[in-house]
Amino acid sequence: MKTVQIPEPPDLHKYIRDKPMAIALGKALFWDMQVGSDNIVACATCHFQAGADSRSKNQVNPGTQSLHDAKRQEFDLGPNMQLTTSHFPLRVLTDPNDRTSPAVFNSVDVVSSQGIASYEFLRVLPFRPVEQLRRKADQDGFSVNRINVRRVEPRNTPTVINAIFNYRNFYDGRAQYEFNGVNNWGDRDPNAHLYRAESTTRMEQVRISIEQASLASQAVAAAVNDFELSASNRPFPMIGRKMLVARPLAQQQVHPQDSVLGKYSLWPQPGLVLPDYAEMVRYAFQPEWWQSKQQIRLLPDGHSEICHRARPIAQKDCYTLMEFNFSLFFGLAIQLYEATLVADDTPYDRFMEGDSTAISEAAIRGADIFRSQTRGRCINCHEGAELTGAAVSQVQASPVRIREGQAFDRGFNHIGVRPASSDLALGQTDPFGMPLSYTKQLFAAPVCPDGHSCPVVADGFFKVPGLRNVELTAPYFHNGGELTLRGVLDVYSRGGNFAQLTEKDGSEIMPLNILHLSEQEKLDLEAWLLALTDERVRYRRAPFDHPQIFVPNGHPGDTDKIDKQIAGTASDHMIEIPAVGKAGSYPLPGFLESDM
């Protein structure tokens, strides 16, 4: 893995003035609870455990991506449910070795991550990092007796560790390879624009396209998503208005030995010595992206105009250049921080570097099964040193794959965990009417090896994840439907969870041939998967150290009754994750670890 170059935008110098400060800015923003509309939810709230999420109460989404009345799908497990091992797997077959056998239990629910409760954004209070919100009745079922609970995302949370290698991000690939500085849609969005200062008194509107920046695209999408960090209808410049006056990590301790932020720490007091995020932006980014006396008005249709002093416009409608371009700073800074989260020192990596004693004999046999074209065939999707065909190196080499007479996007597969009707994923269209699938968008009829045209399939296709640290990131698959690595291997061994899978138009998808791995083969494969754990991640050693964070883990009460509430929204049960420095600390408990 150390031989793989970490992707970085080739024109980064046009935007970044001081890269170490930009990384510090990104780490602070990623962990800062002030980013969420409720001043509780941070990016790290869903990515604090090995880059993923190990919370277990109020972590169920009722299948809001399902084609079957998606917005009012009823829960099988219930809001504010305390999950236990008895709730897994989410599809239980009469015969776990036979995908055609009748199901004893079958749920469209998804085990994922709770974010914010249902609110409407009103405004940012003047010169204070606080938002004024209005509670909304939740239309997706995240309530108990009309008391709102935190909303839960519709797909299981993937790890951000090694995500820098992905060509696109999110399970459906909607976080584009190129970053437009505004949202996740890259070059697909014809209206995305920023402003650049030609002088302190003159600005021009510009469109940008920063390649190798999918994590920046992903970061800005999460910040305005009303399942994740944001009240509804919160424009990104308002996030800038709020955060630029905020002291970084004002509610959270930063360890004095933090590998990035330690020299700025106010330990044992919370926060950094830097007075506000505006100061960090001024150090980190080139001045033409933030330094101007002019202001900008964001129009309702997404366009904008320069604010003129002669025109009486309410203060809330006009943004400084630093506020308006805050999405650029937020996205690039978080990407640069996440680019440091590379796990490349696993026993398997040391084995591949020539240390024959680094992994067990069982793990060596497991690696052979993984690579075998007659048994495991895992390497067909988990390709290269990155262990995923979704990596930049793999997609750039060959963006389209053809298998069994069908064409599809490299790095995406339908493996039969759920039918496509449960979640179209890559088969969806973007807001501009174009397919998310690059193959569908660019090739009307790809040519198969036999010279005939190949049908393009995308419905129900999900991004192939990398495998490092998979031991630490349960539950598994895009629906969080499997609790253990053994359960994952059982799914692959029987060739998926369903006898037959089709696209919504009726064309058949073959997830995998039925492999029927032996008991010993499964044990060997599991041993190999355990050899993919980087101990720096387990023990939170640099670069995986972090500030203190408080994460909500459900609400007092259960699925029938909420014990405490404030104005129609359930009170939180909070868990403290203490700050840790570069030397690391004890491992955090994994998902349902005490229940297993």
N, C-alpha and C positions, 0 to 999 in steps of 0.2 A: 504493500500500500504506500510505503514511503516513496516509491518510484513515480507515483501519479502526481502530476502537477496540480496544485490547488487552483481552480478557475478564478480568474480575477478580470474585471473589465479592462480592456486594453487602453481605454482613454480615461482612466480614473483620475489622472493628474488634472484634467479639466475641471474637476469638481472638488477634489480633496487637496487641502493645503498642508495638513499635518496628519499623516496616517495613524500614528499612535494615539493622538487625541480623538480621531474619528472612531477608533476601536473602543476607547474609553467611553465615548458618547454612546456608542451602540450597546455596550454592556450595561451602562446605567439605564438607558431607555428600555432595554429588554427586561430588566428585573424590577423596574420602577412601577409600583402600584398606582401611582398618580396618573399613568397613561390611561387606565380604564375610566370610563365615565363616572363610575361610582367610587373612584379612588381606592379600589380594592384589587381589581383584576389587572394583572400585568401579562405581558407575553409569557413570562416564566411561570405564571400560574398553571399553565397547561404543559409546561416543559421543564419542571424542576427535578424530575427523577430520571436520570440517564437521558436527559433531553426529551422525555415523554411525561406521562402522568400516571401516578399510582393511587389516586384517590378512589374511594369505593362507595360513597354515598351521594345520591342525586347525580349519578353519572350515566343516566339512561335517556336516550332520545327515542321517541316512538316511531322512528322510520319516516321522518319528514321528507326524505328524498324519494320515497316510494311513489310510483305512478298511481297508486290506489288512494285517491283522496288525500294527497300528500300533506296538506296543511291541517288536516283534522284526523290524522291517524291515531287510533287509540293505543295506549300503552298496553303491553303484555305484562311488564314488570312494575310500572308505576313511577310517577314522579316522587322524588325524595326517598327512593328505595335504598336501603342498606344492602348492597350486594354481598353474597356469600358464595362459596364454592358450589353450593347446590344449584345456583342459577346458570351454570355452564355445563356443556356448551349451549349455544342458543338454538341449535338444531340437533336433536337427539334422534338417532336412527335405531330401529329395532335391532339391526345387525350393524355394528360400527364398521365392519369390513365391506359392506355392500351398500353403495350409494342408491341402489334401486329399492332398498327395503323401506317399509313404511316408517314415517316419522312419529315418534312418541311425543315430541315437543318441537314446535317450529315457530320462531319469533322473528318478526321483521324489525324488532327493536335493535338499537345500536348502543353499545357501551362506549362512551366517549368522554368528553370533558365539559364540566359546567363552566359557564362564563358569567355574563351579566344577566340580571333579571330584566323584565320587559319595561323599558322606559322610553319616553320621547325626549329628545334633546331640545332645550329651550335656548340657553345661552351660557357663556362663560362669564363668571362674575368679574367685574373690572379689577385688573391688576392682582388677581388671586387665582391660584390653580385649583379652582372649584367650579363645577358645572351645576347649573340649575336644570333639574329634570322633572318630568311629569310622569307619574306611574301610568302604565297602560294595561288594560286587560290582555292577558296573554292568549293569542289566537291559536297557539300550537299545543296547548294542553299542559304547559308547565305551571301548574297551579294545584293547590290542595284546598278544597272548599273555598274557592275564589281568592285564596291568598297566593300571590305569585311566589314561585320558587325560581332559583337560577335556571336559565335556559341551558340546554346541553347541545353541543354541536352534533351535526348529523353524521359525522364519520369519526372513527377512532383516531386519537392523536398520534401521529408519527413522531419519531425522535428528530430533533434538529441537529444532532451530532452526525457528522459526515453528510448532512443535507447539502452542503456547498457543492458536492460533486454532481447533484441532480441537474439535468438539462432544464426540466420544468419541475415545479413543486405543487403541492396539494395532490391528493389521490387522483383527482380528475385532470391534473395538468394545467389548471387554469392560470397558475402563476407563471407568466411567460418568461422565456429565456432572455428577452430584452426588456429593460425597465424604462418606462416612459416618464418616470419621475413623479407620477401622480397616482396611478392605481396598478392593479395586477395585469391589465390587458395589453400592455406593450404596444406594438405597432398596430394591433387590431383596433385601437381606439383612435378615431380620426380627430377627436376634439381635445385630447389630453395635451395640456400645455403648461409651461412655467413662464416666469419672467426673468430676464437677465439685465443687470444694470450696465449700461454703456458708460454712465457717469453717475454721480450721486443725484443728479437731477433729471436723468433720462433713462427710461427702461424700454426694452422691446420684448414682445411676446415671442417665445421660442418653443419648438417641439424638439425633444431629445429622444434618443434611442441608445441605451447603454447595454451592450452585449455582455453575456455571462453574468447576469444579474437577476436570476430568477428568485433568489432569496430576498432581494429588495422588493420585487413584485409581490412576493408572499407576505412580507412584513406589513406593507401598507394596506393590503386587503384585510388582514386580521384586525387592524386598528379601527376600522370603520364597520366591522361586522357586528350585527346585533345579536348574534349567538355567542360572540367572543368578548370583545372589549368595549363595545360602543352602544350607547343609546341610539335609537333610530334617528336618521337624518342629521347625524353630526358631520359637518363638512371638515375635511382635513385641516384647512387653515384655522379652524377653531381649536383643533388639537394643538396646533402651533401656538395660538394665542394663550392657551392654558399652560403648556409645558415650558414655554420660553421664559416665563416669570417664576417658574418653580425651582426651588433648590433641588438639585439632583438627589434622588433617593431620600427625600426629607423625612419619610416615615420609617426608614429601614437602616439598620446598622451595616456598616461596611468594614470587614475585617482589616486591621492595619497591615496584614501580610497578603491581602488580595493581590493576585498576580498582575492585575491591570489597574485597579482603582485604589490600591493600598496607599499610594503616596498622596492621594487626595482625601483620605478618610478622616472623619471627625471623631473616630472611635474614642470613648465608648458612646458618644452622642451619635444620633442618626445623621445620615447625609454626608455630603462632600463639602470640602472647603470652598469649592467653586460656588459663587453666589446664586447662579441660575443656569438654565440650559442655554440661554442666549450666549453666555460667555463661552461655553463649550463649542457652540456652532461657529462663533467668530474665529476661534483658534483652528477648528477642524476643516472648515470649508473655504473655498476661494471666495473673496469678497464680492465678486460680481453676482453671486447668487443670494446675497443678503444685505448688501450695503446700498441703500437708496433712501432719499427723502420722499420719494413718491409712494403712493399707496394704490391698491388694486381692489376693485369691487368684483366679487363673484356673482354672476348673474344666474337666475333660476334655471336656465337651460344648459348650464355647464360652461358657457362662455364667460368672458370677463372683460373688464375695461379699466383704464386708468381713472382713479378718482381725481376730480378737479376741485380745487378749493372753492370755486364759484358755485358749485353745485351742492346744495344742502342735503348731504347723505348721512343717514344715521351712522354713528361710530361703529356699530356692530357690522355694518355692511362693507366697511373698508379695512383692508388688511395691509400691514407692512409687508415689504418684500420677504423678510425672514419668516413671517407667519404664512404667507401664501405659498412659499417654496418649502414649507416644513416637511411635506411628504418626501421630497428629495433627500433631505438630511436624515429623516427617520429611516427610510428604506436602505440607503447606502450604508449608514452607520451600523445598523443592525446586521446587514450582510457582512460587513467587515469583521464584526465581532463573531458572528456565527462561523465565519471562515477559519477562525482559530480553533473551533471545536472539532478537531480532527482526531479520531481514534484510530491510530495506526500501529499500536504497540501491543497487539494481542499475541497469545501463544502461537496462533496460526501464522501471523506475520513473521514471527521469529523463526518458525519452522520453514517458511518459504525463503527466508534469508539464509538458510543453511544449518540451523540448529536442529538436528534430528531428534534431540531429546525434549524439545519444547512442548510436544503434545503426546498423548498416550497412543498406544497401539490401536485402541478402539477408535480414537479420533482420526488416526491415519486411515483406517478402513472406512470410516465415515466420509472422509474427504474423497476417497476413491469412488464411493457410491454417489456422492454429490456430482462428480464429474462424469460418471458413467452414462453413456448414451443408451444403454439397455436396461439400467436399473433406476437410479435416482433421477437422471436427466435434469437435475436442479440447475446446472450450469447454463442450460439453454435460456433461462430467464435471469438468473443471478450471475451475470457475466462479468468478466474482467476482475481486476484487483479490487474494484469498488463493490463487487458482488451484486451488481444490478445493471440491467440493460438500459435503465433510465439515466445513466451517467452521461455527462457531457461527452466524454471520449467515445462512448459507444454510439450515441445518437449522431454525432458529427460524422462518424465513420460510415453509418448506414441508417438513415432515419426511418426506413420502412422495412418490416419483416414480412416474409411470405411463408406460411406454414399450412399444410394440408389444404392447399388451394384457396387460402384466404389471406388477404393483406391487412396489416394493422400497424399502428405506431410502435416503433421499437421502444421497449421499456414499459409497455402496458400489456396486460393480459387479463383474460377472463378465466379464472381457475375454478369456478363453480361453487364458491362459498355461498352465494345468494344468486337468485335469478336476476337478469337485467332489469326486470320490472321493479325490483326493490331499490335500485339506484342505477341510473343510466351512466353516471360517471363520465368517462371520455365521450360517450355517445350524445352528450348534451350539446347545445349551441351556446355561443357567447351572446352578450347583449346586442350585438350588431348583426345577428342572424347567421353567423358563420359557425361551422362545426368546430368543437374543441379539438377533434382529431385532425392532426396535420395531414394524415394520409387522405382523409375524406376531403379536406379543404384543397389540397394541392393536386390530387390525382383522381380523376373521374373513374379511371379503370386501369389500375396497375397491371402489368403484364406478368403472368406466371411463367415458370421455367418451360412449360410446354407450349408457350406462345399464345395461349388464350388469356383473356382478361380475368383478373382475380376480383371477386367481390371484396369490398372493404368492410371490415367489421369493427365496431367501436362500442356498441351498447354493453354496459356492464364491465368494461375494461378499466382496470385500476393500475396505477403506477406500481412498478415492482420495487419494493423497498430493499435497501442494503441490509446486511445481516449482522454486522458487528454490533455487539452488546445486546443481541436479541434476547439473551437470558434475562436482561434487566427490564424489558419493555412490555411485559404482559399488560392487558390481554392482546390477542393477536388478530390479524386481518383487519380490513377496513371497517368491519362491523364490530370489532372487539369480541367476536363470537366464540373464541377458543381461549381457555385459561392457561394451558400448558403447551410447552413445545411438543410433548407427546401427542396432544390433541391435534396440533398443526400437522405433524407427520402422518397421523391417521387420516386426515382430510386428503392429503396428497396421495397416500397409499391407495385409497379407494377411488381416486380420480374425481374428487369434489363431493358436494353434498346432495346433488340432484341427478336423477337418471338422464335427463335431457334438458339442455338449455338452448334457448333461441333468442335471437334479437327480436325487438318489438315488431319487426316486419315479417318475422317468421323464418328467417334463414338460421340454420342450425349452427350452434357454437359447440365445439368439442373442447372442454376445459383441459383434460389430460387423459391419456390412456390409463386404465386401471393398472396400477403397478403391483399391488399386493406385496408390499415389502414384508420381509420376515421379521420376527421379533428381534433377532440379533441385528439385522440391518437397521431397524429403528433405533436400537440402543447405540449403535455405532454412529449413526447420523446425529443423534442427540449429543453424544460425546464431542463430535466435531463442532456442533453449534455452540457448546459451552466453551470451546477453545477460541471462540471469537470475541470473548469479553476482554476489554482493555481495563486493567485493574485501576488505572487512573480515574476512569469513569465511576467504577464502583465506590472508590474511596474519595471521590470529589477532589482529586489533586489537580493542580494547574495543568491545562487551562480550564478545567471543569469546576474550579472553585467559584464561589458566588456570594453576593450579599444576602443578608437576612430577608426572608419574605414570609408573609402570612397568607395562607391559602384557605379559601372556604371549602369545607368538606361537608356539604349538605346542611340541613337545618334541624334545629331541635324539634323532635316529633317524628312522624313516619308518613306512610303514603296515605293515611286517612285523616291525620290531624297534625296541624302545625302548632307547636307549643308557644312560640314567641313570634311576634310580628311588629313591624313598624309601618303604619299607613298602608296596609294591604300587601306588604312584601315581607316574606319570611326573614327572620333574623338568621344570621350565619353561625355555624359552628366553625371556628377558625383553628387552624393548625400552624404553629410556628416552625419554620425551617431556619435554624440559626445560620448566621454568617459563617463562612469557612474560608480560610486563607489557602495559599498555594500548596502548603504541606498536606492539605486534605483533612478528613475526619472520618468518623464511623460511617458505614454504609446506611443509606436510608432504607426503611422497609419497603419491599416490593408490593405489588398489587395483591391484596388479600393474603399476604405472606403469613400473617399470624393465624389465618383461617385454614391453611393448607396442611 
